[in-house]
Amino acid sequence: MKEKVIELIGNSLEELNVYVYDVVYEKEGKYNYLRVVLDSNEMIDMERVVAATKIIDPLLDNLDIEDDNYILDVYAKSKGDE
């Protein structure tokens, strides 16, 4: 799924100067999460995360995800994370 999501998002975040660093689909308790981790060569503020979410969300609606009952969680990679 990670590859599908990254391919689907493609270069759509270029205008925000961010890219998809990682995608994780996981269950926590009774909820499924689709986590999209963003990265950039510069600091990513909350405004860019929100703007990226507004771009990513409708794109994911076109993707056939096995269990489409999930919470989308888009966030910036923490500095120093590997």
N, C-alpha and C positions, 0 to 999 in steps of 0.2 A: 504494500500500500504506500509506503514511503516514496518509492520511485514514481508511482502514479500521481501522487499529490504534488511532488516537486515538478514533474513534467507539466501538469495541468497549470500550476501557478506560473511556470516559465519565467519570462522576463517582465511580467506584469507589475512587479514591485520596483523596477528599475528607476522610475521617476522619483521614488522615495529614497533612492540610494541605499536600499537594503536587499538582502537575499535570504532565501530559506536555508538555514543552517542544519536543521533537523526536523523530522516529523515523527511523532510517536502516537500510536493508538493504544490506549490502555484502559483497563477497568480499575476503578477505585471504589470500593464499596459496591453500591448498586448502580453507579453511574459509569458510563463510558466517556472517555475524553479523547479528543483529537487535538493534540498539542502541536502547534507549529512554532518552532523556535527561529527567530530572526537574528541576523547578524549584519554588521556593516563595518566599514573601515573607520567610522566615526561613532560617537555616542548616539544611541537611539532613544529619543525621548518618547513620552507617552503619546504625544500627538501623532508621531509616525507609526506607533503600534496601532493606534485607533484607525488611522488612514489605511494601513496595511490590512487590518481586519475587514474593513469595508470593501476592499478589493478581493480578498481571499474568500470571504463567506459566499458570495454569489457564484464564484467559480466552483466551489465544492458542491453546490447544489447540482451541478452537472455530472458529478462523479458518482459512480455506483459503488457505494460503501456497503459492505456486508450487513452491518447493523447501523442504519442511518439515524438511530436514536443516540446522539452523542452531544457533548458539550464542546464547542470550539473554544480552545484556549490558545491565543496568540500572544507571545511575549518575546522580549529581547534576551539574547544570550547574555549571561552575566560576564563581566570582564574577568578574564583569567580562567574561565571554564574551558575545558578541553573536550 
